[in-house]
């Protein structure tokens, strides 16, 4: 669990992530003008262009990681060990790409659209910690645009909100209140939970979501609450903490199960937008 001062800092930080607002004591980096940096890890045998029959896994980093850290994390190796046919695209969407609230649009225009232009139709979006939040923000902005999500200990909001959802008996019983006219730094966390809640009454949507978390991860309570909205077998609990070895292990298990489900929901192409 985060202590009170750390939780307050994280709340300020991630509020600025959504809108680019500046909070006392927390100055996020400016939004970059350069596109999100990318690194391809093609399945063997490597192909120059995307094959409509070849799946693509796009991976987003955690808050403290850049593209080199993401490469060194071992996540691409873990995905391809589980799913040898999959190409992996590491997307270096660091904190600076979130600060003006346009990370979903950037991912759509700079990563997803070019991938589809290469021929990919089965596209999975995976993310760890802040990257898991980024994947959820993308799903909220572009529903069903990707085949599915693999979330690794995603950041799901401040501790008070997590306690509120837990005290209600979980997302299914939690009352989020009226939907806002617009998402901002004051309500985006609640809106992510509103989306999670909706999975409980939409089995087709829930089948697209996979979740992995370390047993000792500081976000385990939130992960367990999210897991209550998912089908059996879609929550993978691994030994470990809030780190890449745990996320690699969880992602490998998730993608092994996804690969084994070829011909079912996991292999349904995502629709070009």
Short mmCIF file of the C-alpha atoms (twelve columns), coordinates in Angstrom:
data_MODEL
# 
_entry.id   MODEL 
# 
loop_
_atom_site.group_PDB 
_atom_site.id 
_atom_site.type_symbol 
_atom_site.label_atom_id 
_atom_site.label_alt_id 
_atom_site.label_comp_id 
_atom_site.label_asym_id 
_atom_site.label_seq_id 
_atom_site.Cartn_x 
_atom_site.Cartn_y 
_atom_site.Cartn_z 
_atom_site.pdbx_PDB_model_num 
ATOM 1   C CA . UNK A 1   0.000   0.000   0.000   1 
ATOM 2   C CA . UNK A 2   1.153   3.538   -0.729  1 
ATOM 3   C CA . UNK A 3   1.631   5.787   2.289   1 
ATOM 4   C CA . UNK A 4   -0.437  8.957   2.462   1 
ATOM 5   C CA . UNK A 5   2.218   11.304  1.094   1 
ATOM 6   C CA . UNK A 6   3.101   8.954   -1.770  1 
ATOM 7   C CA . UNK A 7   -0.562  8.506   -2.647  1 
ATOM 8   C CA . UNK A 8   -1.073  12.277  -2.687  1 
ATOM 9   C CA . UNK A 9   1.942   12.708  -4.949  1 
ATOM 10  C CA . UNK A 10  0.701   10.009  -7.323  1 
ATOM 11  C CA . UNK A 11  -2.743  11.590  -7.421  1 
ATOM 12  C CA . UNK A 12  -1.252  14.964  -8.373  1 
ATOM 13  C CA . UNK A 13  1.007   13.363  -10.934 1 
ATOM 14  C CA . UNK A 14  -1.668  11.360  -12.677 1 
ATOM 15  C CA . UNK A 15  -4.107  14.244  -12.595 1 
ATOM 16  C CA . UNK A 16  -1.533  16.199  -14.564 1 
ATOM 17  C CA . UNK A 17  -1.102  13.202  -16.840 1 
ATOM 18  C CA . UNK A 18  -4.677  13.517  -18.040 1 
ATOM 19  C CA . UNK A 19  -4.992  17.256  -18.536 1 
ATOM 20  C CA . UNK A 20  -1.478  18.578  -18.337 1 
ATOM 21  C CA . UNK A 21  -2.470  20.655  -15.314 1 
ATOM 22  C CA . UNK A 22  0.351   21.778  -13.046 1 
ATOM 23  C CA . UNK A 23  -0.022  20.902  -9.382  1 
ATOM 24  C CA . UNK A 24  2.070   22.304  -6.526  1 
ATOM 25  C CA . UNK A 25  5.234   20.292  -6.080  1 
ATOM 26  C CA . UNK A 26  4.765   18.270  -9.251  1 
ATOM 27  C CA . UNK A 27  5.950   19.521  -12.625 1 
ATOM 28  C CA . UNK A 28  5.491   16.885  -15.343 1 
ATOM 29  C CA . UNK A 29  7.599   16.972  -18.488 1 
ATOM 30  C CA . UNK A 30  6.193   18.877  -21.469 1 
ATOM 31  C CA . UNK A 31  4.248   16.974  -24.086 1 
ATOM 32  C CA . UNK A 32  6.658   16.016  -26.875 1 
ATOM 33  C CA . UNK A 33  6.258   17.126  -30.470 1 
ATOM 34  C CA . UNK A 34  8.029   13.995  -31.745 1 
ATOM 35  C CA . UNK A 35  6.015   10.828  -32.450 1 
ATOM 36  C CA . UNK A 36  6.018   7.984   -29.941 1 
ATOM 37  C CA . UNK A 37  9.295   6.062   -30.435 1 
ATOM 38  C CA . UNK A 38  8.792   2.477   -31.572 1 
ATOM 39  C CA . UNK A 39  10.829  -0.716  -31.721 1 
ATOM 40  C CA . UNK A 40  9.720   -3.780  -33.677 1 
ATOM 41  C CA . UNK A 41  10.463  -7.330  -32.558 1 
ATOM 42  C CA . UNK A 42  9.305   -9.492  -35.423 1 
ATOM 43  C CA . UNK A 43  8.445   -13.141 -35.057 1 
ATOM 44  C CA . UNK A 44  10.685  -15.631 -36.802 1 
ATOM 45  C CA . UNK A 45  10.797  -15.884 -39.712 1 
ATOM 46  C CA . UNK A 46  10.811  -12.088 -39.758 1 
ATOM 47  C CA . UNK A 47  8.691   -10.309 -42.325 1 
ATOM 48  C CA . UNK A 48  9.152   -6.766  -43.548 1 
ATOM 49  C CA . UNK A 49  5.471   -5.897  -43.613 1 
ATOM 50  C CA . UNK A 50  2.573   -6.955  -41.480 1 
ATOM 51  C CA . UNK A 51  0.783   -10.135 -42.432 1 
ATOM 52  C CA . UNK A 52  -3.004  -10.069 -42.055 1 
ATOM 53  C CA . UNK A 53  -2.735  -13.527 -40.494 1 
ATOM 54  C CA . UNK A 54  0.026   -12.550 -38.051 1 
ATOM 55  C CA . UNK A 55  -1.021  -11.132 -34.658 1 
ATOM 56  C CA . UNK A 56  0.571   -7.972  -33.298 1 
ATOM 57  C CA . UNK A 57  1.108   -7.204  -29.612 1 
ATOM 58  C CA . UNK A 58  1.723   -3.537  -28.763 1 
ATOM 59  C CA . UNK A 59  3.287   -2.980  -25.331 1 
ATOM 60  C CA . UNK A 60  3.201   0.258   -23.301 1 
ATOM 61  C CA . UNK A 61  5.752   0.945   -20.542 1 
ATOM 62  C CA . UNK A 62  5.346   1.813   -16.885 1 
ATOM 63  C CA . UNK A 63  5.832   5.318   -15.513 1 
ATOM 64  C CA . UNK A 64  9.577   5.030   -14.960 1 
ATOM 65  C CA . UNK A 65  10.434  3.279   -18.236 1 
ATOM 66  C CA . UNK A 66  11.519  4.496   -21.651 1 
ATOM 67  C CA . UNK A 67  11.877  2.514   -24.868 1 
ATOM 68  C CA . UNK A 68  15.282  1.132   -23.883 1 
ATOM 69  C CA . UNK A 69  13.934  0.007   -20.511 1 
ATOM 70  C CA . UNK A 70  10.986  -1.621  -22.240 1 
ATOM 71  C CA . UNK A 71  13.354  -3.458  -24.572 1 
ATOM 72  C CA . UNK A 72  15.502  -4.647  -21.668 1 
ATOM 73  C CA . UNK A 73  12.473  -5.739  -19.640 1 
ATOM 74  C CA . UNK A 74  12.154  -9.047  -21.480 1 
ATOM 75  C CA . UNK A 75  8.476   -8.529  -22.297 1 
ATOM 76  C CA . UNK A 76  8.922   -9.138  -26.038 1 
ATOM 77  C CA . UNK A 77  10.730  -12.409 -25.335 1 
ATOM 78  C CA . UNK A 78  7.990   -13.432 -22.895 1 
ATOM 79  C CA . UNK A 79  5.211   -12.698 -25.411 1 
ATOM 80  C CA . UNK A 80  6.911   -14.584 -28.243 1 
ATOM 81  C CA . UNK A 81  7.819   -17.510 -26.019 1 
ATOM 82  C CA . UNK A 82  4.094   -17.876 -25.356 1 
ATOM 83  C CA . UNK A 83  2.938   -16.945 -28.864 1 
ATOM 84  C CA . UNK A 84  5.735   -17.574 -31.395 1 
ATOM 85  C CA . UNK A 85  3.663   -16.279 -34.324 1 
ATOM 86  C CA . UNK A 86  3.157   -12.831 -32.792 1 
ATOM 87  C CA . UNK A 87  5.060   -9.727  -33.781 1 
ATOM 88  C CA . UNK A 88  5.706   -7.330  -30.905 1 
ATOM 89  C CA . UNK A 89  5.779   -3.552  -31.143 1 
ATOM 90  C CA . UNK A 90  7.292   -1.756  -28.164 1 
ATOM 91  C CA . UNK A 91  5.848   1.757   -27.898 1 
ATOM 92  C CA . UNK A 92  7.846   4.202   -25.790 1 
ATOM 93  C CA . UNK A 93  4.861   6.212   -24.572 1 
ATOM 94  C CA . UNK A 94  6.565   7.672   -21.521 1 
ATOM 95  C CA . UNK A 95  4.957   10.030  -19.016 1 
ATOM 96  C CA . UNK A 96  5.506   13.043  -21.251 1 
ATOM 97  C CA . UNK A 97  3.127   11.609  -23.865 1 
ATOM 98  C CA . UNK A 98  0.302   11.628  -21.311 1 
ATOM 99  C CA . UNK A 99  0.568   15.130  -19.892 1 
ATOM 100 C CA . UNK A 100 -1.841  16.896  -22.266 1 
ATOM 101 C CA . UNK A 101 -4.467  14.154  -22.162 1 
ATOM 102 C CA . UNK A 102 -3.820  13.033  -25.756 1 
ATOM 103 C CA . UNK A 103 -2.136  9.694   -25.224 1 
ATOM 104 C CA . UNK A 104 -5.089  7.721   -26.656 1 
ATOM 105 C CA . UNK A 105 -5.210  9.881   -29.790 1 
ATOM 106 C CA . UNK A 106 -1.431  9.618   -30.175 1 
ATOM 107 C CA . UNK A 107 -1.561  5.837   -29.899 1 
ATOM 108 C CA . UNK A 108 -4.377  5.681   -32.429 1 
ATOM 109 C CA . UNK A 109 -2.766  7.967   -35.007 1 
ATOM 110 C CA . UNK A 110 0.916   7.122   -34.537 1 
ATOM 111 C CA . UNK A 111 0.837   3.441   -33.614 1 
ATOM 112 C CA . UNK A 112 -2.445  1.668   -34.363 1 
ATOM 113 C CA . UNK A 113 -3.255  3.270   -37.724 1 
ATOM 114 C CA . UNK A 114 0.232   2.662   -39.184 1 
ATOM 115 C CA . UNK A 115 0.131   -0.929  -37.915 1 
ATOM 116 C CA . UNK A 116 -3.119  -1.505  -39.769 1 
ATOM 117 C CA . UNK A 117 -1.613  0.075   -42.867 1 
ATOM 118 C CA . UNK A 118 1.069   -2.643  -42.672 1 
ATOM 119 C CA . UNK A 119 -1.671  -5.258  -42.790 1 
ATOM 120 C CA . UNK A 120 -2.237  -6.204  -39.149 1 
ATOM 121 C CA . UNK A 121 -5.800  -7.028  -38.180 1 
ATOM 122 C CA . UNK A 122 -5.371  -8.914  -34.896 1 
ATOM 123 C CA . UNK A 123 -3.904  -6.331  -32.556 1 
ATOM 124 C CA . UNK A 124 -3.528  -6.702  -28.794 1 
ATOM 125 C CA . UNK A 125 -2.677  -3.747  -26.560 1 
ATOM 126 C CA . UNK A 126 -0.721  -4.545  -23.403 1 
ATOM 127 C CA . UNK A 127 0.574   -2.243  -20.696 1 
ATOM 128 C CA . UNK A 128 2.162   -2.334  -17.257 1 
ATOM 129 C CA . UNK A 129 1.267   0.001   -14.387 1 
ATOM 130 C CA . UNK A 130 0.881   3.433   -16.053 1 
ATOM 131 C CA . UNK A 131 0.902   1.613   -19.389 1 
ATOM 132 C CA . UNK A 132 -2.029  -0.480  -18.201 1 
ATOM 133 C CA . UNK A 133 -3.879  2.731   -17.449 1 
ATOM 134 C CA . UNK A 134 -2.902  3.924   -20.935 1 
ATOM 135 C CA . UNK A 135 -4.399  0.790   -22.470 1 
ATOM 136 C CA . UNK A 136 -7.635  1.397   -20.553 1 
ATOM 137 C CA . UNK A 137 -7.717  5.046   -21.615 1 
ATOM 138 C CA . UNK A 138 -7.333  3.862   -25.204 1 
ATOM 139 C CA . UNK A 139 -10.164 1.363   -24.820 1 
ATOM 140 C CA . UNK A 140 -12.403 4.050   -23.381 1 
ATOM 141 C CA . UNK A 141 -11.654 6.458   -26.239 1 
ATOM 142 C CA . UNK A 142 -11.719 3.819   -29.007 1 
ATOM 143 C CA . UNK A 143 -13.992 0.971   -27.842 1 
ATOM 144 C CA . UNK A 144 -13.229 -2.409  -29.447 1 
ATOM 145 C CA . UNK A 145 -10.623 -0.838  -31.728 1 
ATOM 146 C CA . UNK A 146 -8.165  -3.535  -30.685 1 
ATOM 147 C CA . UNK A 147 -8.767  -7.256  -30.422 1 
ATOM 148 C CA . UNK A 148 -8.162  -7.181  -26.685 1 
ATOM 149 C CA . UNK A 149 -6.171  -5.880  -23.742 1 
ATOM 150 C CA . UNK A 150 -3.580  -7.492  -21.499 1 
ATOM 151 C CA . UNK A 151 -3.260  -5.407  -18.336 1 
ATOM 152 C CA . UNK A 152 -0.288  -5.884  -16.024 1 
ATOM 153 C CA . UNK A 153 -0.950  -4.399  -12.568 1 
ATOM 154 C CA . UNK A 154 -2.633  -1.318  -14.069 1 
ATOM 155 C CA . UNK A 155 -2.841  1.901   -12.096 1 
ATOM 156 C CA . UNK A 156 -6.558  2.204   -11.254 1 
ATOM 157 C CA . UNK A 157 -6.702  5.375   -9.177  1 
ATOM 158 C CA . UNK A 158 -6.075  6.760   -5.749  1 
ATOM 159 C CA . UNK A 159 -6.443  4.545   -2.666  1 
ATOM 160 C CA . UNK A 160 -9.627  6.294   -1.535  1 
ATOM 161 C CA . UNK A 161 -11.418 5.345   -4.732  1 
ATOM 162 C CA . UNK A 162 -10.176 1.764   -4.516  1 
ATOM 163 C CA . UNK A 163 -11.514 1.584   -0.953  1 
ATOM 164 C CA . UNK A 164 -14.851 3.008   -2.117  1 
ATOM 165 C CA . UNK A 165 -15.222 0.317   -4.794  1 
ATOM 166 C CA . UNK A 166 -14.188 -2.392  -2.329  1 
ATOM 167 C CA . UNK A 167 -16.553 -1.145  0.383   1 
ATOM 168 C CA . UNK A 168 -19.448 -1.317  -2.070  1 
ATOM 169 C CA . UNK A 169 -18.772 -5.027  -2.558  1 
ATOM 170 C CA . UNK A 170 -16.818 -4.679  -5.793  1 
ATOM 171 C CA . UNK A 171 -17.416 -3.014  -9.170  1 
ATOM 172 C CA . UNK A 172 -20.669 -4.898  -9.798  1 
ATOM 173 C CA . UNK A 173 -22.318 -3.292  -6.738  1 
ATOM 174 C CA . UNK A 174 -20.500 0.017   -6.856  1 
ATOM 175 C CA . UNK A 175 -22.534 3.064   -7.942  1 
ATOM 176 C CA . UNK A 176 -20.350 5.432   -9.995  1 
ATOM 177 C CA . UNK A 177 -22.984 8.159   -10.219 1 
ATOM 178 C CA . UNK A 178 -24.137 9.977   -13.361 1 
ATOM 179 C CA . UNK A 179 -21.760 9.943   -16.303 1 
ATOM 180 C CA . UNK A 180 -19.989 13.290  -16.719 1 
ATOM 181 C CA . UNK A 181 -20.258 15.434  -19.816 1 
ATOM 182 C CA . UNK A 182 -16.475 15.261  -20.217 1 
ATOM 183 C CA . UNK A 183 -13.571 13.354  -18.680 1 
ATOM 184 C CA . UNK A 184 -11.091 15.472  -16.734 1 
ATOM 185 C CA . UNK A 185 -8.479  15.164  -14.012 1 
ATOM 186 C CA . UNK A 186 -11.182 15.062  -11.362 1 
ATOM 187 C CA . UNK A 187 -13.165 12.139  -12.759 1 
ATOM 188 C CA . UNK A 188 -11.024 10.029  -15.098 1 
ATOM 189 C CA . UNK A 189 -10.266 7.438   -12.423 1 
ATOM 190 C CA . UNK A 190 -13.962 6.985   -11.688 1 
ATOM 191 C CA . UNK A 191 -14.658 6.671   -15.403 1 
ATOM 192 C CA . UNK A 192 -12.116 3.868   -15.755 1 
ATOM 193 C CA . UNK A 193 -13.947 2.019   -12.995 1 
ATOM 194 C CA . UNK A 194 -17.282 2.708   -14.717 1 
ATOM 195 C CA . UNK A 195 -15.879 0.910   -17.774 1 
ATOM 196 C CA . UNK A 196 -14.664 -1.985  -15.614 1 
ATOM 197 C CA . UNK A 197 -18.119 -2.208  -14.028 1 
ATOM 198 C CA . UNK A 198 -19.696 -2.484  -17.499 1 
ATOM 199 C CA . UNK A 199 -17.700 -5.635  -18.246 1 
ATOM 200 C CA . UNK A 200 -19.747 -7.508  -15.651 1 
ATOM 201 C CA . UNK A 201 -22.883 -7.180  -17.770 1 
ATOM 202 C CA . UNK A 202 -21.147 -7.583  -21.133 1 
ATOM 203 C CA . UNK A 203 -19.540 -11.025 -21.448 1 
ATOM 204 C CA . UNK A 204 -18.349 -10.295 -24.985 1 
ATOM 205 C CA . UNK A 205 -16.399 -7.280  -23.763 1 
ATOM 206 C CA . UNK A 206 -15.049 -9.088  -20.709 1 
ATOM 207 C CA . UNK A 207 -13.715 -11.916 -22.893 1 
ATOM 208 C CA . UNK A 208 -11.366 -9.393  -24.515 1 
ATOM 209 C CA . UNK A 209 -9.675  -8.448  -21.247 1 
ATOM 210 C CA . UNK A 210 -6.826  -10.270 -19.506 1 
ATOM 211 C CA . UNK A 211 -5.160  -9.225  -16.278 1 
ATOM 212 C CA . UNK A 212 -1.918  -10.205 -14.537 1 
ATOM 213 C CA . UNK A 213 -0.543  -9.064  -11.203 1 
ATOM 214 C CA . UNK A 214 2.096   -10.059 -8.675  1 
ATOM 215 C CA . UNK A 215 0.891   -11.457 -5.373  1 
ATOM 216 C CA . UNK A 216 2.795   -8.751  -3.476  1 
ATOM 217 C CA . UNK A 217 2.183   -5.924  -5.945  1 
ATOM 218 C CA . UNK A 218 1.050   -2.704  -4.271  1 
ATOM 219 C CA . UNK A 219 -1.852  -2.574  -6.750  1 
ATOM 220 C CA . UNK A 220 -3.085  -6.080  -5.911  1 
ATOM 221 C CA . UNK A 221 -6.312  -4.874  -4.259  1 
ATOM 222 C CA . UNK A 222 -7.330  -2.944  -7.368  1 
ATOM 223 C CA . UNK A 223 -6.355  -5.867  -9.593  1 
ATOM 224 C CA . UNK A 224 -8.483  -8.262  -7.544  1 
ATOM 225 C CA . UNK A 225 -11.461 -5.928  -7.879  1 
ATOM 226 C CA . UNK A 226 -10.996 -5.691  -11.646 1 
ATOM 227 C CA . UNK A 227 -10.640 -9.473  -11.826 1 
ATOM 228 C CA . UNK A 228 -14.122 -9.888  -10.341 1 
ATOM 229 C CA . UNK A 229 -15.521 -8.564  -13.638 1 
ATOM 230 C CA . UNK A 230 -13.568 -10.965 -15.842 1 
ATOM 231 C CA . UNK A 231 -14.274 -14.538 -16.966 1 
ATOM 232 C CA . UNK A 232 -12.650 -17.448 -15.103 1 
ATOM 233 C CA . UNK A 233 -9.016  -17.864 -16.077 1 
ATOM 234 C CA . UNK A 234 -8.545  -14.273 -17.227 1 
ATOM 235 C CA . UNK A 235 -6.821  -13.172 -14.006 1 
ATOM 236 C CA . UNK A 236 -3.291  -14.463 -13.599 1 
ATOM 237 C CA . UNK A 237 -1.707  -14.135 -10.166 1 
ATOM 238 C CA . UNK A 238 2.040   -14.669 -10.095 1 
ATOM 239 C CA . UNK A 239 4.627   -14.560 -7.303  1 
ATOM 240 C CA . UNK A 240 6.344   -11.220 -7.131  1 
ATOM 241 C CA . UNK A 241 6.000   -7.476  -6.781  1 
ATOM 242 C CA . UNK A 242 5.396   -4.367  -8.918  1 
ATOM 243 C CA . UNK A 243 8.193   -5.112  -11.394 1 
ATOM 244 C CA . UNK A 244 8.967   -6.465  -14.838 1 
ATOM 245 C CA . UNK A 245 9.898   -10.012 -13.804 1 
ATOM 246 C CA . UNK A 246 6.377   -10.400 -12.401 1 
ATOM 247 C CA . UNK A 247 4.759   -8.700  -15.393 1 
ATOM 248 C CA . UNK A 248 6.774   -10.771 -17.861 1 
ATOM 249 C CA . UNK A 249 5.662   -13.967 -16.125 1 
ATOM 250 C CA . UNK A 250 2.029   -12.894 -16.044 1 
ATOM 251 C CA . UNK A 251 2.021   -11.707 -19.648 1 
ATOM 252 C CA . UNK A 252 3.599   -14.944 -20.808 1 
ATOM 253 C CA . UNK A 253 0.824   -16.946 -19.168 1 
ATOM 254 C CA . UNK A 254 -1.847  -14.627 -20.539 1 
ATOM 255 C CA . UNK A 255 -0.580  -14.789 -24.109 1 
ATOM 256 C CA . UNK A 256 -0.129  -18.552 -23.904 1 
ATOM 257 C CA . UNK A 257 -3.835  -18.819 -23.062 1 
ATOM 258 C CA . UNK A 258 -4.739  -16.340 -25.794 1 
ATOM 259 C CA . UNK A 259 -2.686  -18.265 -28.358 1 
ATOM 260 C CA . UNK A 260 -4.405  -21.495 -27.314 1 
ATOM 261 C CA . UNK A 261 -7.801  -19.913 -28.017 1 
ATOM 262 C CA . UNK A 262 -7.209  -19.389 -31.730 1 
ATOM 263 C CA . UNK A 263 -10.513 -19.540 -33.559 1 
ATOM 264 C CA . UNK A 264 -12.405 -17.988 -30.617 1 
ATOM 265 C CA . UNK A 265 -12.794 -14.408 -29.415 1 
ATOM 266 C CA . UNK A 266 -9.032  -13.905 -29.082 1 
ATOM 267 C CA . UNK A 267 -8.483  -14.381 -32.801 1 
ATOM 268 C CA . UNK A 268 -11.299 -12.143 -33.956 1 
ATOM 269 C CA . UNK A 269 -9.767  -9.337  -36.050 1 
ATOM 270 C CA . UNK A 270 -10.113 -5.842  -34.715 1 
ATOM 271 C CA . UNK A 271 -12.028 -3.545  -37.051 1 
ATOM 272 C CA . UNK A 272 -10.052 -0.837  -38.839 1 
ATOM 273 C CA . UNK A 273 -11.154 2.668   -37.933 1 
# 
